[in-house]
Amino acid sequence: MSTRPFTGNPSQVMMEQFAASGVKYVFYNSGSREATFFDALHAHPDVNGILALHEGPVAAMAGGYAQVQGDPAVMVVHLGAGLAQSLGQLFNAWNGGLPVVVISFHGDTGSFADSVMLNIDHDFGPTYLSAPFTKAAWAVIEPEGLPEAIERAIQVATAAPTGPVHIAVYDRLLDAAPVTVDIIDSRIAPIRSGYADDADLDGIVSALQAAERPMLYVGDGVFKSGASDAVTALAEHYGAAVACASPDLVGVSIAHPLHCGPFGPAAAAVKPDCIVAIGVRHAGAGLPGDYAAFRSADRVFALGSDITNLQNIPALENGIVADEGKAITRLLEIARDAGSSDAFDSRRTSALEHAASLRAARRAGLQPGGDHVVPGRVRPLVLLDAIETELARIGGGIITSEQFAIQLECIEAVDGGGVITHLRRPGESEGWGMAAAAGAKVAAPHTPVIGLVGDGSVYYADSVFWTAVAHGIPVLYIIPNNAAYGIVATLFAAAGGIMRETGQFAGVGLEGIDPLGLARSYGLEGERVDDEADVASAIARGLAIVEDEKRPYVLDVRLPSGLPEGASAAAPFRLSGA
């Protein structure tokens, strides 16, 4: 381990260790007690602060940054109250296993008073709030311990299974008095799970060779370990159908012709007799049907970097804890040594037919009117295809998505160079998409980024428009605007009751809000699109602006109403006579 002496106040120590550990950005919301910290952040030449106007977007921006390629992200929020404000989005980072290092400063509540304003009750401790959403948390009480604490936090956050880590720094360390410490200059190497045993991999190869209807059930562990190409090649070699967990679109491209979409419907159609789960965390609704997709399989295998990749998969013949990238690379070698892929032509044809049929059904469901144009509105499938085509035309890019009007599983392969990466909100807490897109662009500054954010989701975090403008983060925000909480309205209708009976839906209508006006108030330019003939040109224009002029841009794309057919928004309760 290489170290060097450094003298500065504790805040300067933190900045110097961030820089030494390769941290280039700190996502933050300013706090009133942390003046010396933010002064040091502003002054350091190699660490840049990116300000969000609410703690939720701070966490989502850090998560979006980490989501792109697994690089650790550092976020700073204020005391207990600021940390509490960030927890909704920290839950998403936790659910997605994203390596986010959370730093908060806390008053030493037992020294002079029973409580400090804005702090959490001292009986709970400074890491109490974050505990459910972090894989590790600890407090730092002496400035000399800061370098090791930061280095350790990054190491733990990036070690499999990756996830958020919280450091609570007692705010007496924010004094201006200098200290001398040893900065750790050795760059942190990620800790990965090891290699799988060849005998275990031989068993999977034998099962895939003998199967009639094999399926690869792929999760985000594949993407995180850099195994996407190897898993894709394995599916192609064996003619295996591919399915994914609902949030995960990055293991094998959702546009690949062998990709059958979400695991449940895919398994129901294919009826696989052999399932190999790779880097996936199977989840459900707490019902017996959670395991229904596995019932056709005589043989089930699972491979992943952590026990969470195995624990919810029933009837396992073999569960292997190993790095997905290392294991699949070796598995592919064994498979190719075992024989030519020509032997699997017939089942390859069958898998392709299943995938095409399922994709066609999803596309038909997304566009129930078929070729019928809706005047003054853009149909979801038209928008989806235009986004994919225009992004492919310029060589690919990243799409971050928090919306329900457009099913990304409907994507078809389009002509064009490069790779299109689809990143979905990893948890169920709304307000991710706006900031995650900005974080993704910071992580990949030379890659086009489209933030696909539904109108309802925009309103959770519209202040991110300011962050994108102030920091010059050139994201193309595309808002599929159906003037409703569409997914909620759909579920309300399915539940029956008075709203379905009357066609008057309460609490879901979002008419009368102008997202483009909101964006302009924060300094963004943009345009409204309500004619299908203009969609492709508007997206092309937006991509040219963000890539050539290096500034964010927004497209407010007006979709048909997100309310059930024939329904309308009920008039909300109004306070009268007050």
N, C-alpha and C positions, 0 to 999 in steps of 0.2 A: 504494500500500500504506500503510495506516494503522498506525502503531506508537506505543507509549507506553513510557516508562521504568518499570522495576519493580526494586525491591531486595528481595532475600530469599535464603535459601539455595537451592541448586540444586533441591531437592525442591519448595520453594514456587514456584520458577520453572516447573517442569513443571506444577504444578496450575494456575497462572495462565494458562499457554499452553493447556492443555486447555480451560479455561473460555472463553478467547477464541476458540478454534477450534470451539466448540459441543459439546464433549464433556461429557456429563452424568454418565456412569457409567464406572467402572473396575472390571472384573472381575478378581479377584485371588485368590491364595493367599499368605498371609503368609510372608515370609522373614526369617531371623534377622539378616541383615546390613543390611536396608533400613529400620531404625527411623525415620530422619528422613523417608523417603518416605511411610511409612504414617502418621506423625504429621501430615504436611502434608495427606495425603488426608483424614484424619479431621477436620482443622480447616477445610478449605475449604468455604464455604457453598454453592457451585454445582456441585461435583463430588462424586459419591457413590460410595463403595466397596461392592461386592457380593462377599462372601466365599464361595468354594467350598472344600470340604475336601480337594480333590485337584486337581492341575493339569490333568488331563484335562477335568473339568467346567468349569474356568475357560475353556478354549479353546472347548468346546462351547457354553457360555452366550454367550460373545462372538459365536460364529458364528450362533447362533439369533437374537440381537439384530440382527446385520447381515443375516440372511436375510429378515427381515420386509419391509424397504423399502429396503435398500441403504445405510442409514446406517452410517458407520464405527463400529467398536467397538474399544475399547482394553482390552487385557488385560496383566497384569503377573505374571510368575512369577520364581522364585528362581534365580539363578545357572545353571550348566550343568545340574545335576541336575534342577532344577525345570522347565527348558525341555525336557529330555529326556522328563520325565513327561507333558508336554502334547502331544507330537508325534503321537500317534495321532489326536487330535481336530483338531489343526492340519492334518493331512492331509485331513480332511473339509472344513475351511474352504478349503484350497487347491483341492481337487477341485471344490468348488462356486463357486470364484471369489468368495469373500466378503471384503469389505473390513475385515479385522481387523488392527489395529496391535498387534504383540507387543512388549512392553518387558521386557527382562531386565537385570539388573545383574551385572557381571563384575569379578572381581579383576584387577588389573594384574599378571599373573603373572610378568612379566619384571623387576619392580622389585627385589624382595627375595628371592624364592624361585622355584624352578623351577615350582612348582605351588601353588595355593591350595586348601585343603579345599573340596570340593563343586564346584570349578570344573572345566572341561574343560581338558585339556592345552593349554598355551599355543601349542604348535606348530600347532594347528588354527585358532586364532582364535575370538573370541566368537560369530561368526555361522555357524560351520561347521555346527552341528547343524541349524539352521533352513533352510539354503540350499535343500534339495530341496523345501521346502514353502512357500516365499515367492517373490514376484515381485521383491523387492528387499530388501537388508539392509545395514546399515552400523553403524559404531560411533561413539559420541560421546565424545570425550576431554576436552573443555573445556566448562565450564558455560555460557559465553557462546553456545555453539552449540546449546543445547537448544531455544529457540523455533523456529529454522529447521528443525531436525531433525524436530520434532513436526509442524510445518506441512507439511513436505515429505512425511513419512510418510503423513499423511492424504490429501494430494493424489495421491500415487502409488497408494495403496490403492484410492481411488475412481475413478481414471482407467481407462477401458476398455483392456484387459480387467481388471476388478476382481480383487483378490486380496490375500492377507495380505502384510504388510510387517513386518520385524523391526528394531528399534533396540536395539543393545547399548550400554548406558550403563556406563562404567567406574565401579566403586563408590567410587572416591575422590571422585566428584562428590556422594556422599552426606554430605559434611562439612557441618557446621552453619554454616560461615563464609558470610556474605552476599556476594552479587555483584550488580552492577547490569547489567541486560540490557534489550533492546528487545522487548517483547511485541508480537506481530503480531495486531492487532485485526481485520484484514480477514477476513471469513468466506470459506472456501474454496469456490469454485465447481467442481463436478465437471467433469473433462475428458471429453468424449464424442467419439466418432467423428463425422465430418462427414456431409453430405448425399450421397445417391446421385445419380448423373447421371440426368436424365429419360430419356435414350436407353436406358440400361440397364433402367430401370423399364418403359419402353414394351415392351421385349423380353419381360419377364415377363408383362405384361398380355396381349400377343398370344398367348403360349404358353398362358396360362390360358384365354383365350377359345376357342382352337382345340382344347383337350384334350377328350377324352371322359370321362376318369376322373382329374381333377386331385387332388392331395393336398398339404396343407400339413404339413410336418414341423417341429414347433414345439419349441423349447428354452427354457431359463430366461432367455436373453438377452431374450426378449420381455417377461417379467415385470420384469426389472431395468430395462429402458428405458421402462417404462410403456406398452407397446404392446399389452397384452392385449385391450383393447376394439377396437382397430383391426384386429388379426389376426382376431378373432372376426367382425367385420363383413365382412372380406375373404372368409373362408370362407363366410359366409352369402350374400354377393353372388354368388359363383361356384358355389355348391353343391358346394364342395370338401370331401372327407373330411379330417379332422384326425387326426394321429398325434403321439406324443411320444416322446422318449427316456425310457428306463425310469425314471430318478429324477425327471423333470421333470413336474409336474402343474399348473403355474401359468401356462403360456403362454396356453392356452385352457382354460376350466374343464373338468375331466374329466367333469363331469355334462352338458356340452352335447350335444344330440342328434346333432351331426355328429362328435363325438369317437369315434374307433375304437379308442383305447387305444394300447398300445406299438407302435412303428413296425414291427417285424418281422412279427408276426401281422397287423397292419392291412394292410400292403403285400401280404402273401400272399393276403389275402381280396379286397382292392380291385383289385389289379394295376394301379396307377396308371400312366398313360402320360406324365404330367407331375408332377414333384415339385419343390416350392419349399421349401427348408429355411431356416428363419428362426430365428436366434439359438440354434442347436443345435450341440452338439459331439458328433458321431457317434463312438461307440466300439463295441468288439466284444470277442470272445474270442480274437483272434489266429488266426482260422480263415478259410478262403475264404468261408464262409457269412456273414461280417461284411458283405459287400457284396451278398448275395443279394436284399435288399429293394429294391435299385435296378434290378434287371435288367429289369423290365417297362417301365421308363420310357424313352421316346425322348428326353425333354428333362429336364434336371436343372439347377436353379438353386440358389444358396445366397447368403444375405445375413446378415451379422452384424458385430459391432463389432470383431472380431479375426480373425486368420488361423486361429485354432483352430476357428472356425465353418465353415471351408472345407476344411481340410487332409485330413480323412478321408472326404470325400464324393467318390465316383468319377464319372468321365464328366461333369464339370461343363461345361455350355455357357457359363455365366457365373457367376463368384464375385464378390460385391460386398462390400467392406469399408466399412460405413457404420453409423451408429447405427440400431438397429432401429426405435425409435419414430419418428424423423424419416422414415426410408425408407418404412415401412409407411403412415404417415399420407399421404404423397404418393402412394404406390402406390394407395391406396384412392381418392384423388381422381381419379387418371387412370382407374381402373377404372370409376368411376361416370360420368365424362364420356364414356367409350367406349360406354355403352349400358345399358339396363335389365337388372336381374337376372332378369327374366321369361324371358329366352332360355335360362336354365340350369335351368329347372324339372325337366326329365326327369333330368338327372344329379344334381340335388339330391335327388330322390326316391330314386335309386339309392344315394347316399351315406348317406342317413338309414337306409335298409334295411340296408346293410352295418354301420353303427354299432350299430343295434339288435340285429342278429343276433350280433355279436361280444360286445356287453355281456351279452346273454342267456346266451351260452355261458360267459362268465366267471362269471356269477352261479350258473349251474348247477354249475360246477366248484367253487365255494366252498361249496356246500351239497349235497354228493353224495346225502344222504338225502332230498332234496326237502322235503316237509312233515313228515317224521318228527321228532318232538320227542325229544331225548335227555334222559332224566330227570336232574335235578341239574346240567345243563349248558346253556350258552347257545350256540346255533349262531352261527358268525361272521357270517353275512349278517344275522341278526336284530340283532346288536349294531351292525353298520355302519349299517343303515337307521335304527336308533333314534338313533344319534349324529347323523346328518345331519338327521333330522326335528326333533329337539329343539334343535339349534343353529340351524336355519332358523327355528324357532318364535320364538326370541328376537331374530332379526334378523341372523343370521350370525356369523362369527367366524373364528378360525384353528385349524387342526388341524396339529400337528407330529407326525410319525409315524416311529417306529423299531420296526417289528414286521413279521412275515411271515404271521401267522395270518389277517389280513384284507387282501384285495386292494382298495386304494382305487380301482382301475380299474373296480370293480363298482358304483360309485356311480351312482345314478339321480337326475335332477333331482327335487327335492321342493318342495312349496309353502312359501312363507315369504319374508320380506323379507331384504334384505341379501345379502352375498357370503360364501361359505365358501371360504377359501384353504387349500389343502393343501400343506404343506411337508414334504418327505421328507428323510431323511438324505442329504446330497449325496455322500458317499463310502462306503467299505466298512469303515470302522473302527467297531466296536461301542462303545456307551457315549455316543452323541450325544443320544438322545432326551430323557432326564431334564433335562439342563441346557439343551438347545436350547429346550424349552418354556418354561422360566423366563426365558431370554433374550428369547424372542419376546414374552412378557408385559411385560417391562420396556420393550421397544421400542414396544409397543402397549397401554399401560395401560388404555385405555378400550374395548378389544376383548376379548370372551371368547376364552380360549385353552384348548384341550384338548390335553394331552400324551398321545398314544396310544402307549404304550410296552409292548412285549412283556415277559413275566416274565423271560426270559433277559437282555434288555437292561437291565431295572431293576437287576439285580444287579451290573452293571458300574459303576453310579454312584448307588446308593441314598442316598448321603450328600447328594444334592441335595435330598432331602426336608427336611433341616435348613436348607439355604439358603433354600428356599421359605418355611419357617416363620419363620426368624430375620429375613428381610428383608420379610416380608409380601407375598409374590408369589403372588397368588391364581390358581393354575393348577388346572384339574380334570384330575388324572391318571387315565386309564382304562387298566387293565392287562388286555389280552386274555390270560388265564392258561391256557395249555394244558399246563403242567407239563413243558415239554420245550424243547430247542432244535429246534423243529419243522422248520425249513428244512434243518438239518444232518441230521436223521433221514431226511428225504425223499431227500436226496442219497446218504446211506449205503445206503438201500434200492435206489436206482437203480444203484448201483455193483455190486450183487451181493455175493458173498462169504458168509462164515460168518454174519454178523449177519442178512442177509436169509434165509439158509437156516434158521436156528434161530428167527428172530423175536425174538431177544434182542439189544437194541441198547445198546451201551456208550457212555458219555460224552455222552449226550444227555438223560437223564432228570433232571428237576428237582423230583420229588416231595419233599414234606416241608419245603418252604420256605414261609413265610407272609409274602408281601409286605405284607399289611395290618398284620401285627405289626411288621414293619420300619418301616413308615410311622409307626405309633403310637409307636414308640420314639424317633423324631425329633420328635414333637410334632404329627403330622398326625392328624386324624380321618378316618374313612372307613367303608366298608361292603363286605361281600362280596355278590355277586350271583350266584346259581346257578339262578335260575328265570326263564325268558324273559318270564313275565308281569310281572316286576318291573323289567325293564331300562329301559323308557322312563321310569318314575317315578323310578328311581334317578338316571338322567342328569339329568332335570329338577331333582331335588333338589340334585344336585351343582352344577349350573350356578347355581342360586339361591344356594347357599352362597358360591361363589367370587365371584359378581357383587354380591350384596347385603351379605354379611358380610366380604368382602375378605380371605379366607383360603383357603389351598390345601385341597384335598380329594382323596381317592383312592377309586376304585372298583376292587375286585378282582373281575373278571368271569371266572367259571370256564367255560372252553370245553371241548369234547371234547378228549381227549388229542391232543397233537401228534405222537405216534408213529404209524408206519404202521398201518393197520387190522390188528387181531389181534396186534400186537407188544407187547412189554413191555420195560421198562428192565432191562438186565443188571445183576446185582449188581456193584458196583465192587470193585476190588482193595482188600483190607483188610490192613493191617500187623498181623501177629499174632506172638506169641512174643517181642516186643521188650521 
